[in-house]
Amino acid sequence: MTYTIGFIGLGTMGLPMATHLQNRGHRLKLYARRPEIFTDRAKHLIDAGATGSSELADVVRDVDLIITNVLGTHDVQELLIERPDAVIHHAKPGTLIIDHSTIDPKATQAMAQTLEAADLQFVDAPVSGGVWAAEGGTLISMIGGSEAACKKAMAVMDAYTKQITRVGASGHGQIAKLCNQIAQVITIQGVAESLSFAKALGADPGQVLAAIEGGMGGSPMMSLMGPKMVNEEFAAGIAARLHAKETRLSRLRPLQGPET
């Protein structure tokens, strides 16, 4: 089944996700604050039949689904609820909203309740895998929401994911994503400490990596990051501000303000 989808968030992750949806036959209405995106980075989507607008209400009106993939909790709150042209004021009853942003679980639960009271469906569906997985259509997603909403969301998200797990009710997808980030960052630090330890004691870090990578201490993250550390390739794979944002979200207390 194909749908008309309002897509919000054409960044490094969102743009390839939207491309996969279009390739599956879905009709896209794209939102961007800067119209030049439609003649630049998103031109291939427009050329293939998508429509683009910098008017949010126009994008979310008369669609079957709305997908958001933006930076922070405050951004999602504004787009879905707080702005005069927000989704809640213009989406038709029954519309499914899928949010791929990584944001505060408590705020997610509150937004879900507000949207559901307005006869809108909501699924929080943060993703993991980075831009390479987004481009390859192999993202991992952990989702929260009602069983019916999640089932519908999964059928659409199959265009750009290889694994989707319903964790529980609204907000639980965000909880799982933060658990993923905690484990991921701690693992990166552990790999760095172990190879630094090897080098400090005079061993070849590359040989040490080869010796331990297949053992109980090995992991996909070690296989990804270890060779880069050995070769001293320190180009950033993700903006540090995103890890910082997720660290703040993981403190298990209400945010004092919007994260940046």
Sequence and secondary structure as in RCSB ss.txt:
>XXXX:A:sequence
MTYTIGFIGLGTMGLPMATHLQNRGHRLKLYARRPEIFTDRAKHLIDAGATGSSELADVVRDVDLIITNVLGTHD
VQELLIERPDAVIHHAKPGTLIIDHSTIDPKATQAMAQTLEAADLQFVDAPVSGGVWAAEGGTLISMIGGSEAAC
KKAMAVMDAYTKQITRVGASGHGQIAKLCNQIAQVITIQGVAESLSFAKALGADPGQVLAAIEGGMGGSPMMSLM
GPKMVNEEFAAGIAARLHAKETRLSRLRPLQGPET
>XXXX:A:secstr
   EEEEE  STTHHHHHHHHHHTT EEEEE SSGGGGGTTTHHHHHTT EEES HHHHHTT SEEEE  S HHH
HHIIIIISTT HHHHS TT EEEE S   HHHHHHHHHHHHHTT EEEE  EESHHHHHHHT EEEEEES HHHH
HHHHHHHTTTEEEEEEEESTTHHHHHHHHHHHHHHHHHHHHHHHHHHHHHTT  HHHHHHHHTTSTT  HHHHHH
HHHHHTT    SS HHHHHHHHHHTTSS  SS   
